[in-house]
Amino acid sequence: KNKMKKLFIILLSITLLITLINFQYISKIKIGDKAPNFTFTNLKDKTFQLNDFKGNIVLLDFWASWCGPCRKDNPNIVAVYEMFKNAKFKDASSFEVISISLDGLEDRYGRPKQENPKEDWIKAIKKDNLYWEYHGSNLKGWNSEISKKYDIHSIPSNFLINENGIVIGKNLKGPALYSSIKKLTCLLYTSDAADEGL
C-alpha cells in the first residue's frame, strides 16, 4: 500500500509539473500570435493603445535606463528607425517604435531601488537620442502591467508586429532586425554602409 501511495504521489507530481510547463509554454507570446493590446501614456501626456497602430509596422521595445545591454543596443534601434521611418511598405502605412521602459525598480520588499526613476528614464531617452514620440512607462519596474502581458523576464526584449497586429518577430537584434523590416518594404535597400552599421 505504501509503495502504491508513493507511486501515485510521484505520478501526480509529474502530471502537475507537465501541466504547469504546458501552461507556461502556452501563455508565452509566439510568432504568429496576435499582439496583446495595451494602453500607455507618453511624455506629453497623450494616451495611446497598441490597437491605434494597426495598419503600421511596429517595433515594441522593452528597455530601461538602468539596463546596460539596452543602452548599448539603443543606437541600433535609432539606426533602424532612421532607415525606415519614411520608407514605403508593401502592406503598411509606416514604421513606428513603441518603447516601454521598466524603470522604477523595487527590491523584493517593495522598496524603491531608483531615487528618481522618471528623471532617469527621461535623461536616458535624451542621451540615447530616442527621439520618436511613443515612449511609455508606469515606473513600476518588473511589475509593469505591459511587461507582464508580454511575459517579459529579461531586457532588452522586442516584438516586431505587422500591420494586422500579428507578432512576426521576437528579440531581433542588429542585422536580423534590419532585414526583417526591409523585407516588408516596397524597395530593397542596398546600402552596404547601412548593413554594416547595425
Secondary structure, DSSP 4 states (H G I P E B T S, - for coil): -HHHHHHHHHHHHHHHHHHHHHHHHHHS--TTSBPPP-EEE-TTS-EEEGGGGTTSEEEEEEE-TT-HHHHHHHHHHHHHHHHHTT--BSS-S-EEEEEEE----B-TTS-BS-S-HHHHHHHHHHHTT--SS-EE--S-GGG-HHHHHTT--SSSEEEEE-TTSBEEEES--HHHHHHHHHTTBSS----HHHHHT-
